Amino acid sequence: MVAATAELGNRFDRQLGQPMSAPVTLDMAGTLSEVYGRQKELASFNHEGRRGFLSVFVTWDERRRILVADLLKGSASEKPGAAGLLLRALRALPQDHGPVSLRVDSGFYTIELLETCRRRQVEFCVSVARTEAMWARLYAKLNVKSWRPALDMEGAEVAEFAYTPAGWKHEPLRVIVRRVRVAADEISGHVRRRRRRTIPKGQVELLARGQVGYVFRYSFLLTDKIGDAAEIELWHRQRAHIEERIKEAKNGCGLLHLPMREAAANRAWQAATVLAHNLIAMLAVEIAAGNRQRLGERVASAVEEDDLRHQAPERVQPHNLQLVRRWLINVPARVVHRARQVFVRLAGGMHWSEVFKRTYVRLTC
């Protein structure tokens, strides 16, 4: 079903005149759907002690759609199947797609995935764990003059050095390092806090003795992309877009719970949530393509009348899937049968009724 949805999305893009040869950005991430039934197939405890299923997704960032979904037991690792997920995502793309880039976090990092990217001509940018090897190279290859300001992130700087991972048989790769200055009073004293794990041990010891007023948090990216390091780091930071796709699938399309006992039934449920998410994403694009300016005026007017002034203006946009669901899907109405015809009678106080009517007419023409 997910593959069929991808093909539907490709046909939709062609009909709408979307640039098919434009660059493609793939993001990969997993999320836990927590359950409580002890007899559910595949349900197991993860490292946080939560029982559930692990859903792994690959999304097409520019289209805001989910291309591939997989359902694993809650305790499963994301690494073994990462290369296979990438291959499935590439098959879901249109044949005339543009150059492909992949963004993933350290949970998916394997040499097998990097080798698959190289064979399929996919550029990659992967978050790397803060290992002793990374700390050693950080101190050996960078100095004060290596750092320069990061883009769109206050107090952050970037630098880079060359690195060849174990098992990599090609040219040395680039490691882009980001550091963020943090005041001492912003660091929690708990040794297991995530922020403390991003700080080198030497700085932590100086911090504990009160000898420094600030420290640096570090992140490492491994990439074969060519270009400005600061721009690549900013681009990789936008991998957070996949979290919005996951949030929408959970809160808006039913992935928050997988209610069936059989694993096959829960996979079907997951596929249905992906289908629902992608249809809403395509509906949002259709709205924007239909009449962007008039829709913006109607939305602004309706927001004011509906007393939603607390929402930021940038949230009231067609690509806001939550708003699309509220205004065009979760619509209060009455279905009336009269003279062998079916009428939908909208609520009298529905401020955005004209938007709904115009969208419906456009989709049925």
C-alpha positions, -999 to +999 in steps of 0.1 A: +000+000+000+028+024+008+044+018-026+011+024-043+008+057-023+042+067-036+031+061-072-001+081-065+020+109-052+043+109-083+012+110-106-002+139-085+031+158-089+031+154-127-005+166-130+002+196-108+033+205-129+058+199-100+095+199-112+102+162-113+140+166-119+145+188-089+169+177-061+155+152-037+162+151+001+154+119+019+152+118+057+152+086+078+139+084+114+122+060+138+095+065+165+080+043+192+043+037+193+037+027+230+012-001+237+002-019+269-011-053+257+012-081+267+001-104+239+007-081+210+031-096+184+064-077+181+056-054+211+087-053+234+105-029+257+130-004+244+160+010+262+137+035+280+116+007+295+086+015+273+067-013+256+057-007+220+065-010+182+092+008+164+080+025+132+108+036+108+101+061+081+118+075+050+103+109+039+107+131+009+113+164+025+105+187-005+071+169-010+064+165+028+054+128+021+063+095+036+079+072+010+087+041+030+075+027+064+085-004+083+073-018+116+097-035+140+097-047+175+102-020+201+137-033+212+150-035+176+179-016+163+174+008+134+209+001+119+205-034+102+176-024+079+188+012+070+203+003+037+173-017+026+150+012+036+171+035+014+168+012-016+130+009-012+128+047-010+148+051-042+124+027-060+095+049-048+109+080-065+099+089-101+123+077-127+133+112-138+140+125-103+169+148-096+200+142-075+193+125-042+207+134-007+202+115+025+201+129+061+201+105+091+211+106+127+237+084+144+212+057+151+213+047+114+250+051+108+267+020+093+293+015+066+268-006+048+245+024+045+273+047+033+284+021+007+248+018-005+246+055-009+278+055-029+267+027-052+234+045-059+250+079-063+232+093-032+251+120-013+248+116+025+251+135+057+252+114+089+253+124+125+282+106+142+284+095+178+308+114+201+334+086+205+369+089+219+382+087+183+361+118+174+373+137+205+409+128+197+407+141+161+389+172+173+418+182+195+445+171+170+431+187+138+413+219+149+425+250+165+411+284+175+414+297+139+395+267+125+361+279+137+337+303+120+301+313+128+273+288+120+242+300+101+209+308+118+221+296+152+232+320+179+264+312+197+273+283+173+304+278+152+315+252+127+348+237+115+358+206+096+385+180+091+391+150+069+383+115+082+382+080+069+359+057+089+370+021+095+358-001+066+354+028+042+374+021+010+370+053-008+383+089-005+385+105+029+352+121+040+344+154+057+336+157+093+318+190+100+319+199+137+294+223+153+301+237+187+277+259+208+288+280+237+269+273+269+271+292+302+281+272+332+248+280+350+229+264+321+244+230+326+226+205+348+246+188+375+231+154+367+258+132+351+233+115+328+218+146+313+221+146+275+236+180+273+265+170+295+273+141+272+279+166+243+307+183+263+343+169+264+353+153+297+381+178+302+357+207+300+333+189+323+360+185+349+370+222+347+333+230+350+329+208+381+359+226+398+344+260+389+374+270+368+355+281+337+324+302+331+313+285+300+319+253+279+311+241+244+287+215+232+298+195+201+281+177+173+297+157+145+285+152+109+300+128+084+294+137+048+306+134+012+287+165+001+307+193-016+301+229-006+303+254+023+305+236+056+282+261+073+255+257+046+257+219+048+254+220+086+224+242+084+209+219+057+214+188+080+199+206+109+167+208+089+164+171+092+140+179+120+113+183+093+108+145+095+098+149+132+069+170+119+059+142+096+060+117+124+040+141+147+013+144+121+012+107+115+008+101+153-015+129+164-035+134+132-036+100+114-037+073+141-001+061+145-001+070+182-015+036+190-013+003+171-044-015+185-043-049+168-029-081+183-014-095+151+017-079+136+003-081+101-028-062+111-007-035+128+014-032+096-019-026+077-028+000+103+005+017+099+001+017+061-033+033+065-018+061+087+009+067+060-018+069+033-039+093+054-008+115+060+002+116+024-033+124+012-035+153+036-001+165+024-012+164-012-045+181-004-024+210+012-004+213-020-036+212-041-050+241-021-019+262-025-017+255-062-054+262-067-055+298-055-028+307-031-036+344-028-073+342-024-069+313+001-045+334+022-070+363+023-099+339+034-077+322+060-066+355+075-102+367+077-115+335+092-087+334+118-096+368+130-133+360+132-126+326+149-106+343+176-073+325+168-052+356+171-028+337+194-015+317+164+016+329+147+010+342+112+035+318+097+014+288+110-017+299+090-004+284+058-017+257+034+013+235+043+002+234+079-014+199+079-031+204+112-049+234+099-058+215+067-073+187+087-093+211+108-107+233+080-112+208+052-116+173+067-129+175+103-158+196+091-191+198+109-219+192+084-251+173+077-255+149+047-290+154+032-306+131+006-331+149-016-345+142-051-319+113-056-291+137-049-268+141-020-262+175-004-237+185+023-252+212+045-224+230+063-228+246+097-242+281+095-214+296+116-186+280+096-163+310+088-142+291+062-172+276+043-161+293+010-126+278+013-142+244+017-166+249-012-139+262-035-115+233-027-143+207-032-152+221-066-116+222-077-111+186-067-142+173-084-138+192-117 
